[in-house]
């Protein structure tokens, strides 16, 4: 069994003022930013079908009305750490989400964009993926995997 080494976060939580559009969204419409980041995380960066008013956005709004808007970014941070094999734990996730939710949300958005734009072979856990080469069979006009002949033992 191979142990995957945990990586540092590529983006710092302290660099939350750039890009300015994401920063403004985090401070003035955090529900939209959370919904976008959550969608991006769950769909491997694929934003087709994304709506700015989605279930994650609505859930964030509901928790914001209850005064606990940090809960969903806290959960998403843990999901991102697991998916991308990032350093940290539940306590650090809680501190980041509670102490400055907008900064944490900007960091998460930038991190998921960075991670999903990495080539497949550079993503943690994917370095041992090998794809079987296929041979072209012109008489069939299709690609067919190489097959081995069975061996029979007579005894």
MARSEVO-565387 format. One record per residue (C-alpha): residue number from 1; chain; residue in three letters; x, z, y. Coordinates in Angstrom, 1 decimal, padded with zeros to 4 digits. Layout:
<atom NUM, "A", "ALA", <X, Z, Y>> ...
% end
This chain:
<atom 1, "A", "UNK", <000.0, 000.0, 000.0>> <atom 2, "A", "UNK", <001.4, -001.0, 003.4>> <atom 3, "A", "UNK", <001.1, 001.4, 006.3>> <atom 4, "A", "UNK", <000.4, -000.4, 009.6>> <atom 5, "A", "UNK", <002.4, 001.0, 012.4>> <atom 6, "A", "UNK", <000.4, 002.1, 015.5>> <atom 7, "A", "UNK", <001.1, 000.2, 018.7>> <atom 8, "A", "UNK", <001.1, 001.2, 022.3>> <atom 9, "A", "UNK", <-001.7, 000.1, 024.5>> <atom 10, "A", "UNK", <-000.6, -003.0, 026.3>> <atom 11, "A", "UNK", <-002.4, -002.1, 029.5>> <atom 12, "A", "UNK", <-002.0, 001.3, 031.2>> <atom 13, "A", "UNK", <-005.1, 003.2, 032.4>> <atom 14, "A", "UNK", <-003.3, 003.7, 035.7>> <atom 15, "A", "UNK", <-003.4, 000.0, 036.5>> <atom 16, "A", "UNK", <-007.1, 000.0, 036.9>> <atom 17, "A", "UNK", <-007.2, -001.7, 040.4>> <atom 18, "A", "UNK", <-006.5, -005.2, 039.0>> <atom 19, "A", "UNK", <-008.1, -007.5, 038.6>> <atom 20, "A", "UNK", <-010.1, -006.4, 041.6>> <atom 21, "A", "UNK", <-013.3, -007.9, 040.2>> <atom 22, "A", "UNK", <-013.2, -005.8, 037.0>> <atom 23, "A", "UNK", <-012.3, -002.7, 039.1>> <atom 24, "A", "UNK", <-015.3, -003.2, 041.4>> <atom 25, "A", "UNK", <-017.6, -003.8, 038.4>> <atom 26, "A", "UNK", <-016.3, -000.6, 036.8>> <atom 27, "A", "UNK", <-017.1, 001.4, 039.9>> <atom 28, "A", "UNK", <-020.4, -000.2, 041.0>> <atom 29, "A", "UNK", <-021.9, -001.7, 037.9>> <atom 30, "A", "UNK", <-020.2, 000.0, 035.0>> <atom 31, "A", "UNK", <-023.1, -000.7, 032.6>> <atom 32, "A", "UNK", <-022.4, -004.5, 032.9>> <atom 33, "A", "UNK", <-018.7, -004.0, 032.3>> <atom 34, "A", "UNK", <-019.3, -001.7, 029.3>> <atom 35, "A", "UNK", <-021.7, -004.2, 027.8>> <atom 36, "A", "UNK", <-019.3, -007.1, 028.3>> <atom 37, "A", "UNK", <-016.3, -005.1, 026.8>> <atom 38, "A", "UNK", <-018.3, -003.9, 023.8>> <atom 39, "A", "UNK", <-019.6, -007.4, 023.1>> <atom 40, "A", "UNK", <-016.1, -008.8, 023.4>> <atom 41, "A", "UNK", <-014.8, -006.2, 021.0>> <atom 42, "A", "UNK", <-017.5, -006.6, 018.4>> <atom 43, "A", "UNK", <-017.3, -010.4, 018.5>> <atom 44, "A", "UNK", <-013.5, -010.9, 018.3>> <atom 45, "A", "UNK", <-013.4, -012.1, 021.9>> <atom 46, "A", "UNK", <-016.1, -014.7, 021.4>> <atom 47, "A", "UNK", <-018.3, -014.5, 024.5>> <atom 48, "A", "UNK", <-020.8, -017.2, 023.5>> <atom 49, "A", "UNK", <-024.3, -015.8, 023.5>> <atom 50, "A", "UNK", <-023.3, -012.9, 025.8>> <atom 51, "A", "UNK", <-025.9, -011.6, 028.3>> <atom 52, "A", "UNK", <-024.9, -009.2, 031.0>> <atom 53, "A", "UNK", <-028.0, -007.2, 030.3>> <atom 54, "A", "UNK", <-027.6, -006.4, 026.6>> <atom 55, "A", "UNK", <-028.2, -003.4, 024.4>> <atom 56, "A", "UNK", <-024.9, -001.8, 025.2>> <atom 57, "A", "UNK", <-025.5, -002.2, 028.9>> <atom 58, "A", "UNK", <-028.9, -000.6, 028.6>> <atom 59, "A", "UNK", <-027.6, 002.3, 026.4>> <atom 60, "A", "UNK", <-024.9, 003.0, 029.1>> <atom 61, "A", "UNK", <-027.6, 003.0, 031.8>> <atom 62, "A", "UNK", <-029.6, 005.5, 029.8>> <atom 63, "A", "UNK", <-026.6, 007.9, 029.3>> <atom 64, "A", "UNK", <-025.7, 007.5, 033.0>> <atom 65, "A", "UNK", <-029.2, 008.7, 033.9>> <atom 66, "A", "UNK", <-028.6, 011.7, 031.7>> <atom 67, "A", "UNK", <-025.2, 012.4, 033.4>> <atom 68, "A", "UNK", <-023.0, 011.6, 030.4>> <atom 69, "A", "UNK", <-021.9, 008.0, 030.9>> <atom 70, "A", "UNK", <-018.5, 008.6, 029.3>> <atom 71, "A", "UNK", <-019.9, 008.9, 025.7>> <atom 72, "A", "UNK", <-020.1, 005.2, 025.0>> <atom 73, "A", "UNK", <-016.6, 004.3, 026.4>> <atom 74, "A", "UNK", <-015.3, 007.2, 024.4>> <atom 75, "A", "UNK", <-016.7, 005.7, 021.2>> <atom 76, "A", "UNK", <-015.7, 002.2, 022.1>> <atom 77, "A", "UNK", <-012.1, 003.4, 022.7>> <atom 78, "A", "UNK", <-012.0, 004.8, 019.2>> <atom 79, "A", "UNK", <-013.3, 001.6, 017.8>> <atom 80, "A", "UNK", <-010.7, -000.4, 019.7>> <atom 81, "A", "UNK", <-007.9, 001.9, 018.5>> <atom 82, "A", "UNK", <-009.0, 001.3, 014.9>> <atom 83, "A", "UNK", <-009.5, -002.4, 015.2>> <atom 84, "A", "UNK", <-006.2, -003.1, 017.0>> <atom 85, "A", "UNK", <-004.1, -000.3, 015.4>> <atom 86, "A", "UNK", <-003.4, 001.4, 018.7>> <atom 87, "A", "UNK", <-001.9, 004.9, 019.3>> <atom 88, "A", "UNK", <-004.1, 007.8, 020.2>> <atom 89, "A", "UNK", <-006.7, 010.0, 018.7>> <atom 90, "A", "UNK", <-010.2, 011.3, 019.5>> <atom 91, "A", "UNK", <-009.0, 013.9, 021.9>> <atom 92, "A", "UNK", <-007.0, 011.4, 024.0>> <atom 93, "A", "UNK", <-010.0, 009.1, 023.9>> <atom 94, "A", "UNK", <-012.3, 011.8, 025.2>> <atom 95, "A", "UNK", <-009.8, 012.7, 028.0>> <atom 96, "A", "UNK", <-009.5, 009.1, 029.1>> <atom 97, "A", "UNK", <-013.2, 008.5, 029.1>> <atom 98, "A", "UNK", <-014.1, 011.8, 030.8>> <atom 99, "A", "UNK", <-011.5, 012.1, 033.4>> <atom 100, "A", "UNK", <-011.9, 008.6, 034.9>> <atom 101, "A", "UNK", <-014.5, 006.5, 033.2>> <atom 102, "A", "UNK", <-014.1, 003.5, 035.5>> <atom 103, "A", "UNK", <-010.3, 003.4, 034.9>> <atom 104, "A", "UNK", <-010.8, 003.8, 031.2>> <atom 105, "A", "UNK", <-013.3, 001.0, 031.1>> <atom 106, "A", "UNK", <-011.0, -001.4, 033.0>> <atom 107, "A", "UNK", <-008.2, -000.6, 030.6>> <atom 108, "A", "UNK", <-010.5, -001.3, 027.6>> <atom 109, "A", "UNK", <-011.6, -004.6, 029.1>> <atom 110, "A", "UNK", <-008.1, -005.8, 029.8>> <atom 111, "A", "UNK", <-006.8, -004.6, 026.4>> <atom 112, "A", "UNK", <-009.5, -006.4, 024.4>> <atom 113, "A", "UNK", <-008.9, -009.6, 026.3>> <atom 114, "A", "UNK", <-005.2, -009.3, 025.7>> <atom 115, "A", "UNK", <-005.6, -008.4, 021.9>> <atom 116, "A", "UNK", <-008.1, -011.2, 021.2>> <atom 117, "A", "UNK", <-005.9, -013.8, 022.9>> <atom 118, "A", "UNK", <-002.9, -013.0, 020.6>> <atom 119, "A", "UNK", <-002.2, -015.5, 017.9>> <atom 120, "A", "UNK", <-003.6, -014.4, 014.5>> <atom 121, "A", "UNK", <-000.2, -013.9, 012.9>> <atom 122, "A", "UNK", <000.8, -011.5, 015.7>> <atom 123, "A", "UNK", <-002.2, -009.2, 015.3>> <atom 124, "A", "UNK", <-001.4, -006.0, 013.4>> <atom 125, "A", "UNK", <-002.4, -006.2, 009.7>> <atom 126, "A", "UNK", <-002.4, -010.0, 009.8>> <atom 127, "A", "UNK", <001.4, -010.5, 009.3>> <atom 128, "A", "UNK", <001.1, -010.8, 005.5>> <atom 129, "A", "UNK", <-001.7, -013.3, 005.5>> <atom 130, "A", "UNK", <-000.7, -016.5, 003.8>> <atom 131, "A", "UNK", <-002.9, -019.5, 003.5>> <atom 132, "A", "UNK", <-002.7, -021.6, 000.4>> <atom 133, "A", "UNK", <-001.8, -025.2, 001.2>> <atom 134, "A", "UNK", <-004.2, -027.8, -000.1>> <atom 135, "A", "UNK", <-003.2, -031.2, -001.4>> <atom 136, "A", "UNK", <-005.0, -034.3, -000.4>> <atom 137, "A", "UNK", <-006.7, -036.2, -003.3>> <atom 138, "A", "UNK", <-007.1, -039.8, -002.0>> <atom 139, "A", "UNK", <-009.2, -041.0, -004.9>> <atom 140, "A", "UNK", <-011.9, -038.3, -004.1>> <atom 141, "A", "UNK", <-011.6, -038.6, -000.3>> <atom 142, "A", "UNK", <-011.6, -034.8, 000.0>> <atom 143, "A", "UNK", <-009.2, -031.9, 000.1>> <atom 144, "A", "UNK", <-008.8, -030.1, -003.2>> <atom 145, "A", "UNK", <-006.8, -027.0, -004.0>> <atom 146, "A", "UNK", <-004.0, -027.3, -006.5>> <atom 147, "A", "UNK", <-005.2, -026.2, -010.0>> <atom 148, "A", "UNK", <-003.1, -024.9, -012.9>> <atom 149, "A", "UNK", <-003.7, -026.0, -016.4>> <atom 150, "A", "UNK", <-004.8, -023.3, -018.8>> <atom 151, "A", "UNK", <-002.3, -022.2, -021.5>> <atom 152, "A", "UNK", <-003.6, -021.7, -025.0>> <atom 153, "A", "UNK", <-001.9, -019.5, -027.6>> <atom 154, "A", "UNK", <-002.4, -020.4, -031.3>> <atom 155, "A", "UNK", <-001.7, -017.7, -033.7>> 
% end
